[in-house]
Amino acid sequence: MTAYFHALGRQVVPLPLPYRREGTVGVLRHRNAEHTPMRQAFMAALTEAAR
C-alpha cells in the first residue's frame, strides 16, 4: 500500500497536521468526520451522480 502512495508522488494532497499526526484511525474517529473536505466532496459527487 505504501508503494502505491509513493507511485502517486506529489499528486496526493497533504492532510492537515492533526490528521497526519493521528493517522487514519484519527481521521475515522474525528468528531466532525461528516464535515471533512473528503467527505463533503464524496457526498457532492454522490448527489451529482444521483441526478
Rosetta blueprint (number, residue, H / E / L):
1 M L
2 T H
3 A H
4 Y H
5 F H
6 H H
7 A H
8 L H
9 G H
10 R H
11 Q H
12 V L
13 V L
14 P L
15 L L
16 P L
17 L H
18 P H
19 Y H
20 R H
21 R H
22 E H
23 G H
24 T H
25 V H
26 G H
27 V H
28 L H
29 R L
30 H L
31 R L
32 N L
33 A H
34 E H
35 H H
36 T L
37 P H
38 M H
39 R H
40 Q H
41 A H
42 F H
43 M H
44 A H
45 A H
46 L H
47 T H
48 E H
49 A H
50 A H
51 R L
